C-alpha cells in the first residue's frame, strides 16, 4: 500500500466554545478599536502564516459565527469551516475535529490556535512553524517565561493519535506536561499571549488596534 505524501502544516482555529465567562456577550464577536471582530482578527493572522490550510472550528448552534467568517473571507480557498457537532463536550471535541482534518489531509503538523488570542502575531506563528520544520519536536510552543509552554502549539503528526484521544474540556495540556523537555520553546512577548475571556479583558480588547499587515 502506497502512503500518500504529506502536505505541509495545517492550522486550526478553535472557536466552538460557549463563551460562558463573558455571557451574554460572545467574546469572539467583540470588536477592537478598528471594529474588527476578535474571530476575524485571529483568523486573518493565521491565514497570513505559512500553513497550507486554515480550518475554523465552530459550534453547531452559532450561525452568527459562521456568517461572520463567510462574510469576512469570501473566496478564500485556503480557509475551511468545520462544525464540532459535540462542542458541548468541551475543548476536546473541537480538537478532535481538527485532528481528523489533519489526518485526512496527511498534514505534517497541526498548528492549534485559540480564537480568543487575537494578539498573536504572524511573526510568532511563523517562528513556531520554522522551529518545528527544523527540529521536528513532538510539540513546539511559545515560551511564556514561567517555565510552562503556552498557546498556540505546533503538534507533530506523530502526536495526532494522542490529541484525538483527549476527553473533556481540555486541549493538549496534559500531553505537553507528559512530553516535558521534549517540547521545543520559542521566545515570545507576553503581550501576544493574552486570551480575552473575561468582561474586563474584552474591554481591553475594545481599546486595542490591529497591527499593520
Phi and psi in degrees as a GROMACS rama.xvg file:
@    title "Ramachandran Plot"
@    xaxis  label "Phi"
@    yaxis  label "Psi"
@TYPE xy
-84.628  128.666  UNK-2
-82.0893  124.71  UNK-3
-60.5437  144.859  UNK-4
-66.09  147.485  UNK-5
-75.9789  145.56  UNK-6
-91.6403  179.792  UNK-7
-71.9222  -171.446  UNK-8
-65.8852  144.342  UNK-9
-111.943  147.952  UNK-10
-117.491  144.53  UNK-11
-123.161  147.378  UNK-12
-114.279  113.518  UNK-13
-80.6857  114.113  UNK-14
-140.141  29.9731  UNK-15
-106.307  9.9534  UNK-16
-71.0452  165.788  UNK-17
-84.8071  -10.9493  UNK-18
55.1941  38.6887  UNK-19
-67.4923  -29.2048  UNK-20
-73.1896  -17.1626  UNK-21
-113.032  8.32113  UNK-22
-56.8932  144.38  UNK-23
-80.994  -8.30793  UNK-24
-72.608  141.094  UNK-25
-95.6674  121.45  UNK-26
-58.6185  -35.2549  UNK-27
-73.9742  -12.6563  UNK-28
-91.8013  -10.9044  UNK-29
-60.3696  144.905  UNK-30
-110.269  145.064  UNK-31
-84.599  -171.443  UNK-32
-64.7856  -19.635  UNK-33
-98.8183  7.01623  UNK-34
81.194  15.3646  UNK-35
-89.6337  120.605  UNK-36
-62.7309  146.33  UNK-37
-54.9402  -46.9997  UNK-38
-63.8913  -36.3023  UNK-39
-66.1729  -43.2803  UNK-40
-63.0328  -45.4093  UNK-41
-62.6796  -46.5828  UNK-42
-63.7175  -40.9401  UNK-43
-61.658  -38.8649  UNK-44
-64.9976  -44.8391  UNK-45
-65.5819  -38.0746  UNK-46
-62.486  -30.39  UNK-47
-79.2796  -6.06654  UNK-48
-86.9419  175.49  UNK-49
-89.2677  54.296  UNK-50
-110.387  158.813  UNK-51
-76.5703  -38.8714  UNK-52
-147.079  147.633  UNK-53
-118.592  126.621  UNK-54
-116.289  117.898  UNK-55
-93.6061  125.259  UNK-56
-106.49  119.363  UNK-57
-118.303  161.19  UNK-58
-80.2374  164.843  UNK-59
-78.1856  -12.9558  UNK-60
-111.757  21.0463  UNK-61
-128.806  73.0086  UNK-62
-61.6337  -21.1946  UNK-63
-66.5457  -36.1054  UNK-64
-69.2331  -39.7123  UNK-65
-61.3187  -46.33  UNK-66
-63.5824  -37.3549  UNK-67
-58.6389  -48.759  UNK-68
-67.3972  -44.1107  UNK-69
-59.2245  -42.9544  UNK-70
-76.0905  -32.4269  UNK-71
-77.9214  -27.2769  UNK-72
-131.281  61.4217  UNK-73
-69.4329  146.28  UNK-74
52.5611  52.4752  UNK-75
-117.163  94.2656  UNK-76
-61.2145  -28.783  UNK-77
-80.7805  -1.14546  UNK-78
-111.131  131.261  UNK-79
-126.784  154.616  UNK-80
-119.162  129.942  UNK-81
-124.086  149.659  UNK-82
-104.939  129.225  UNK-83
-89.7883  95.8629  UNK-84
-61.135  -31.3962  UNK-85
-103.351  38.3324  UNK-86
-57.2982  -28.2384  UNK-87
-66.5674  -13.2447  UNK-88
-74.9646  -10.3275  UNK-89
112.702  -173.446  UNK-90
-57.4527  -34.4106  UNK-91
-60.9457  -30.1361  UNK-92
-63.8057  -43.6506  UNK-93
-66.6648  -40.2678  UNK-94
-61.6391  -40.7359  UNK-95
-61.7404  -40.5456  UNK-96
-60.6918  -45.2978  UNK-97
-63.4544  -41.7935  UNK-98
-64.6547  -39.8792  UNK-99
-61.1404  -40.5392  UNK-100
-64.7544  -45.8627  UNK-101
-61.1509  -40.5702  UNK-102
-66.8191  -43.3557  UNK-103
-63.8169  -33.9923  UNK-104
-87.0249  -4.30233  UNK-105
56.6459  46.401  UNK-106
-71.0257  144.883  UNK-107
-75.8048  -22.6079  UNK-108
-161.262  163.325  UNK-109
-127.76  118.277  UNK-110
-91.6544  113.125  UNK-111
-100.166  116.361  UNK-112
-116.794  146.09  UNK-113
-96.7082  134.47  UNK-114
-61.5922  -25.6766  UNK-115
-95.9862  22.6661  UNK-116
-120.754  69.2743  UNK-117
-77.7675  -6.86176  UNK-118
-93.014  -5.67459  UNK-119
-60.768  132.908  UNK-120
-92.0669  159.46  UNK-121
-59.7711  -38.4922  UNK-122
-59.5779  -42.2605  UNK-123
-68.3418  -44.0574  UNK-124
-57.5341  -45.8163  UNK-125
-68.8638  -31.9462  UNK-126
-64.558  -41.5371  UNK-127
-62.9725  -43.1857  UNK-128
-66.5524  -39.8724  UNK-129
-65.2138  -41.5886  UNK-130
-61.4803  -44.1425  UNK-131
-64.1598  -42.6101  UNK-132
-61.1035  -32.9426  UNK-133
-82.1774  -47.2227  UNK-134
-98.0315  -20.5863  UNK-135
56.0522  36.0267  UNK-136
-65.3653  156.461  UNK-137
-61.7898  -30.1379  UNK-138
-151.701  145.612  UNK-139
-130.395  126.624  UNK-140
-142.053  160.318  UNK-141
-66.6527  146.784  UNK-142
-88.0156  111.578  UNK-143
-80.4924  -7.54697  UNK-144
87.0194  2.56501  UNK-145
-117.953  14.6944  UNK-146
84.7494  0.883574  UNK-147
-120.298  138.524  UNK-148
-71.203  144.253  UNK-149
-108.832  -171.476  UNK-150
-99.7412  154  UNK-151
-78.7973  164.514  UNK-152
-126.534  136.694  UNK-153
-96.3761  119.923  UNK-154
-105.131  130.164  UNK-155
-69.7969  153.064  UNK-156
-58.3187  -26.2085  UNK-157
-64.4733  -16.3065  UNK-158
-97.9707  0.818734  UNK-159
-61.2777  -42.3783  UNK-160
-63.1984  -40.5271  UNK-161
-65.1724  -40.4569  UNK-162
-65.0396  -40.5089  UNK-163
-66.5149  -20.4465  UNK-164
-89.2333  -5.65936  UNK-165
-65.3515  140.839  UNK-166
-123.107  157.717  UNK-167
80.9424  -166.14  UNK-168
-90.1899  61.9365  UNK-169
-150.161  156.884  UNK-170
-99.8512  -127.275  UNK-171
-97.1344  19.6154  UNK-172
-58.2893  -44.7946  UNK-173
-65.6309  -34.8908  UNK-174
-67.115  -40.9691  UNK-175
-60.6277  -42.7099  UNK-176
-61.4685  -43.1373  UNK-177
-66.5611  -33.5108  UNK-178
-72.5504  -28.2934  UNK-179
53.9647  -125.629  UNK-180
-69.0741  -8.65643  UNK-181
-71.5335  -16.7243  UNK-182
-75.0613  126.002  UNK-183
-82.1334  142.327  UNK-184
-113.068  142.166  UNK-185
-122.114  126.25  UNK-186
-59.0644  136.289  UNK-187
-142.171  151.535  UNK-188
-74.7511  136.875  UNK-189
-61.2553  -31.6187  UNK-190
-72.4465  -10.2163  UNK-191
-84.6353  -23.2853  UNK-192
-99.1576  37.5114  UNK-193
-96.6797  130.543  UNK-194
-102.803  131.544  UNK-195
-96.8416  86.3109  UNK-196
-127.907  16.7734  UNK-197
-134.726  159.851  UNK-198
-56.6085  -36.6775  UNK-199
-65.4822  -41.4117  UNK-200
-72.1751  -30.5423  UNK-201
-64.0075  -36.1696  UNK-202
-63.092  -38.1788  UNK-203
-67.9507  -38.6145  UNK-204
-62.1929  -38.4453  UNK-205
-62.4261  -19.9407  UNK-206
-95.0599  -7.37913  UNK-207
-86.1251  158.03  UNK-208
-122.877  146.159  UNK-209
-71.287  135.555  UNK-210
-67.3861  144.794  UNK-211
-59.9502  140.302  UNK-212
